[in-house]
Amino acid sequence: MSFNFKRRLPIPMEIREGMPLSYAMTERKVHFDRVVSDVMKGASDKLLVVIGPCSADREDAVLEYATTRHPQDLPWLHD
């Protein structure tokens, strides 16, 4: 199988170099990463919901997807 590339996509390092974050945004990202990490480790009682932009255009589709995949993890949807 061969591919014909129209243009090369930049790697993450090149994007960061071309569009560096301000100090304030860097601090915000560090805080956000810590909050997400705490949720994933179980150190926070917050709920982390990750939804891709393609699947999040309609609320009913998002809720259907979430409830058909892991309804036991989302008891608050059924209240």
C-alpha positions as CSV (number, residue, x, y, z in Angstrom):
1,M,0.0,0.0,0.0
2,S,1.3,3.4,-0.8
3,F,0.2,6.9,0.1
4,N,0.5,10.2,-1.7
5,F,0.8,13.0,0.9
6,K,-0.4,16.4,-0.1
7,R,1.6,18.0,2.7
8,R,3.5,16.9,5.8
9,L,1.7,17.4,9.1
10,P,3.7,19.0,11.8
11,I,4.7,17.0,14.8
12,P,3.7,18.2,18.3
13,M,7.1,19.6,19.1
14,E,6.9,21.8,15.9
15,I,3.5,23.1,16.9
16,R,4.7,24.0,20.4
17,E,7.7,25.8,18.9
18,G,5.6,27.7,16.4
19,M,2.9,28.6,18.9
20,P,4.3,28.7,22.4
21,L,2.0,29.1,25.4
22,S,2.1,32.2,27.5
23,Y,3.2,31.9,31.1
24,A,-0.5,32.2,32.2
25,M,-1.6,29.5,29.8
26,T,1.3,27.2,30.8
27,E,0.2,27.6,34.5
28,R,-3.4,26.9,33.5
29,K,-2.4,23.7,31.6
30,V,-0.3,22.5,34.6
31,H,-3.3,23.0,36.8
32,F,-5.6,21.2,34.4
33,D,-3.3,18.3,34.0
34,R,-3.1,17.9,37.8
35,V,-6.9,18.0,38.1
36,V,-7.3,15.3,35.3
37,S,-4.6,13.2,36.9
38,D,-6.3,13.3,40.3
39,V,-9.6,12.2,38.7
40,M,-8.0,9.3,36.9
41,K,-6.1,8.2,40.1
42,G,-9.3,8.3,42.1
43,A,-8.0,11.2,44.3
44,S,-10.9,13.4,43.2
45,D,-14.6,12.8,43.2
46,K,-15.0,14.8,40.0
47,L,-16.4,13.1,36.9
48,L,-14.1,13.3,33.8
49,V,-16.0,13.2,30.5
50,V,-14.0,13.0,27.3
51,I,-16.0,13.5,24.1
52,G,-14.6,13.9,20.7
53,P,-15.8,16.9,18.6
54,C,-17.4,14.6,16.0
55,S,-19.6,12.9,18.5
56,A,-20.5,15.9,20.5
57,D,-22.5,17.9,18.0
58,R,-25.9,16.7,19.3
59,E,-26.6,16.2,23.0
60,D,-29.0,13.3,22.4
61,A,-26.3,11.4,20.5
62,V,-23.7,12.0,23.2
63,L,-26.1,10.8,25.9
64,E,-27.1,7.7,23.8
65,Y,-23.4,6.9,23.2
66,A,-22.5,7.3,26.9
67,T,-25.4,5.2,28.2
68,T,-25.1,2.4,25.7
69,R,-21.3,2.0,26.4
70,H,-21.1,2.2,30.2
71,P,-24.5,3.0,31.8
72,Q,-23.5,1.6,35.2
73,D,-20.8,4.3,35.4
74,L,-23.3,7.1,34.8
75,P,-26.1,6.7,37.4
76,W,-26.8,10.5,37.4
77,L,-28.1,10.2,33.9
78,H,-31.0,8.0,35.1
79,D,-32.1,10.2,38.0
